[in-house]
Amino acid sequence: MADKYLSRQEDEELLPMVGGCLGEALEHKKKIEERDEVLSRAAARIMALGGSIPALEELSVKRTEREGFVAELQKAIVQIQEMGCVVKDLEMGLIDFPSLRDGEEVYLCWKFGEKRIRFYHGIHEGFAGRKPLDDSLADEEPPQVQ
């Protein structure tokens, strides 16, 4: 059970902030993956060349940069969680918002880049179990996601 449930409208008001934090998290994730690729190639070179000595200073810088990006990624995820959201799949940019629908706990489901929350699913279902919400709020201007 969630500590707090918000309405669809309240959750949509959070979208600019959630989207901003998620965008930062995705950018940090990309930078981590880039550093991982550099470090993996260096390790492969060392193995292929029988333990040759790589540019240790450069690799140390890449490791330090990676650690910084990991810390920033974690910080962005914590900020999203502090808003009451659940990061379901960082790779896909999926965020769930705990909510109540007809007295039942559900997740309002949002994917990075969507202009509004249009789907929900049960707490034991995932993205594949998304069901459309009614469009009673369709005439209202949704918040802008960055």
Secondary structure, 3 states (H helix, E strand, C coil): CCCCCCCHHHHHHHHHHHHHHHHHHHHHHHHHHHHHHHHHHHHHHHHHCCCCCCCHHHHHHHHHHHHHHHHHHHHHHHHHHHCCCEEEECCCCEEEEEEEECCEEEEEEEECCCCCCCEEEECCCCHHHCEECCCCCCCCCCCCCC
